[in-house]
């Protein structure tokens, strides 16, 4: 069996395994095998074949890391969805809110709430959602929210 055919079969096996496994590791080795198969078909020595295999695989590893690093960069600003978007919204207290319990209505939904400043907030006033703590909203008077904005 010719050496180039062995390289080609190894590349095909690795390509099939790549489809069955997560990640992009085996694909780099697969392409390296295909390049080594071409080098073997051109009748270069085995050391040249190994060199091209290793070089191609290394270049693909580095390129894939750069490409996927840019595509999936985790340093981007977070996208706020669902409850995170409630932070900074105006709410209305449905009952007295203190540092232990209470309830507010924000965007048409009732939420359990606690006072972020520790003071009691009477029912029926407008407050701001300062942050989340589990499934409770931490709220405070409008003035407290404005002070937090000014500090940041």
N, C-alpha and C positions, 0 to 999 in steps of 0.2 A: 504494500500500500504506500503510495507516495506521501511524503511528509506534508505537502501542502494540503492534501485531503484530510489528514489528521487535524491540522490547524483549523480547517474549515468545519469539520464535524464538532470539534471542541467549541468553536464559536457558536454554532447552531445550538448545541446543548446548553451553553451558557445563556443564549438569548431566550430559549424556552424557559429555563429556570428563572430568568429575570421577570418574565411575565407572571410566574407563579409566586414570586416573593416581593415584599415591599422594598422600596429603596431603589437606588440607581447604581448599585455597586457592580453587580454581575454584568450589566450592559457595558461598562467600561472594559471589563476583561473580554467580553465578547467581541467588541470592536478591535481590541488589541489582537485577538486571535485572527480576525479577518485580515488585518494588515499583515500579520506574520504569514498568513497563507499566501498573500500576494508576493511577499518577499521570497518565500520558499518556492513558489512557482517560477520566479525569475532566477532560480538556481543559486541563491546566495547561501553562505554557510549557516550552520545552526546558530552560531554565536550572533550573526547578524539578525537572524530571525528572532532570537530572544531579545536582542537590543530593541528592535522595532516593536515587539510585543510590549516590553516594559515601558518604552518611551511613549507609545500611543496610550497605554493604560494610564500612565502618570499624567499626561496632558489632559486626558478626558476627566480624570478625577479632579484636577485643579480647575478646569473649565466648568465642570458641573457644579462644583462648590461655589464658584463665583456667580454663575447663572442663577442657581437656586437660592443663594444668599441674597441676591437682589430681589428675586421674586417673592421670597418669604421672609423679608426683613422684619424682625420682631421689634425693632426700635422705632417703628412708625407710631404715630399717635393712635391711641386706642379708639376704636369705634364704639360709641356708647349705644347700647340697644336696651330695649325693654325697660327695666326699672332704673337703670343708670341714668336714663334721660330725665328722670324725675328730679334729680339733684339740681337745685336752683329754682325749681318751679314754685309758684305761689299755691298754698293750700289754705283751706278753711277748717278750723277746729270744729269737730262735731260734738265733742265733749271736752271737759277740762283735761289738759295735757300737763303732766308733771314729769319728774325724772324717772318714774316707774311705769306709767301707763297713760293711755289716752288714745284718741282716734281723730284722724283728719280725713278730709276729702280732697283729693288732688286729681285733676283731669277726669272727674266724674266717678272716681272709685274711692271707696273707703279703705283706709290703711291704719294699722296699729302704729302708734307714734309715741315718742318720748321727747321730753324737752332737752335740747342740747345745752342750754344755759343753766339748767337746774331750777329755774323759776317756773311757777305755775302759770300756764297760759289759759285764760278763760275760754269757754265755748263761744263760737261765733266770730272769732277774729281771724284776720289773715296772717299767715305765717309763711316762712320759707323753708323748703326742704334743704337741710344742710348736708346730710350724708345718709348712708344706709348702714344699719347694724343688723345683720341677719335679714329677717323679713320685716323689720320695723324701720320706720322713717324717723330720723332725728331732725326735729324741727326747732326753729327759733324765731323770734320776732324779726321783722324786716330790718330793724336797726342792726341786729347782730349779724345778719347776712351781709349788710353793706360794710360793716367793719371787717369781716373776713375777706371780702373782695379787696378792700383797700390794703390789707396786710400782704396779700399775695401779689 
